[in-house]
Structures are given as C-alpha cells and as structure tokens.
C-alpha cells in the first residue's frame, strides 16, 4: 500500500447522509483509492468535502513529486433503472 494511501486510510474518512455517518472503506485499485456510494442517498465524504450521489464512485490518487492529491467522481444515478 502506498504511504499516501495509508495516510488516507488513517484519516478515518466518513460518509454522511441523512444525519447518519459510516466509515469510508477504501479499495486500492491500480494505485488509487476507490470508494463507491452503494446507497440511494447523496453522501458527503469528510474530510475531503466531496459530494457523491448514489451509485457514484470516488477515486483519489497522489502523483509522485506533487504536493496535492487528485480526486475524480464517476458514474451516478443516470445508470439506475
């Protein structure tokens, strides 16, 4: 596990929706941290300040030599029946 990913996991990111919180479970895929909102409600990911709609996936990574992380959001409700 890359050191930046270990630091991200140690930060204990929380997803909050409708007044309830749960821990974000990161998966390491191709050197990137990945989390998908498997619920129907929109979640706020703290402390990253990212909003994820149901079905969206958050991808976080750190490029060597850079001082900030990168964040991308993919997918969403438009694919739900």
Secondary structure by P-SEA (a helix, b strand, c coil): ccaaaaaaaacbbbbbcccbbbbbbbbbcccbbbbbccccbbbbbccccccccccbbbbbbbcccccbbbbbbcccccccc
